[in-house]
């Protein structure tokens, strides 16, 4: 519940800044994504400056892709850049009770949506290459316009190696997104070039990942953190793993989070 009382006042001051580069605009908008109607200008300036502020760390905002992007720039100057963005209709302040919180304007969201879609596209390609198909779980319940833009980028890429991960994604989605994903799959299947890699390997990896995704997410997270590393001689968390079938079920093959050594976890 938002506390009642006098609204927290703020004053915008760009301190003479006349313009920002396209990269600065995209960076500030990307940093604001985690704060929409939940945080304000000061918190955004700390993300961009790479602050070690306790609240920022507790909220895990240090995992923002633009955390520390303006490191070395004073908080006053970063805040001035943010104020310039507000004054030039990329961001807007809206109150939730007494607190002034950041929101996108239509102009700002159009830019951020494009930036974010490109970022998700690169992550999807990486997940497809490493067969970490559980990545698609992070795409559910995101902004529909963002997801459709991402799917358009996938279709335009003509990359048939994304068909398997699209199939995994389609299983989790709602009707309208399922339909859109199928349209993209149909379009990719019409691409003339077909790689032997997809033909020979994808059915196996898809089956293994389907079994993995059928396990409740909270159990999967526990399994990821319960892997033996012969180098550390301890139970560790596995990362950058792929899911493969084995005689007793499936196996996670990846790297130890602590030392980077090869580790594996059989799941029967």
Secondary structure, 3 states (H helix, E strand, C coil): CCCCCCCCCCCCCCCCCCCCCHHHHHHHHHHHHHHCCCCCHHHHHHHHHCCCCHHHHHCCHHHCCCCCCCCCCCHHHHHHHHHHHHHCCCEEEEEECCEEEEEECHHHHHHHHHHHHHHHHHHHHHHHHHCCHHHHHHHCCCCHHHHHHHHHHHHHHCCHHHHHHHHHHHHHCCHHHHHHHHHHHHHHHCCCCCCHHHHHHHHHHHHHHHHHHCCCHHHHHHHHCCEEECCCCEEECEEEEEEEEECCEEEEEEEECCCCCEEEEEEC
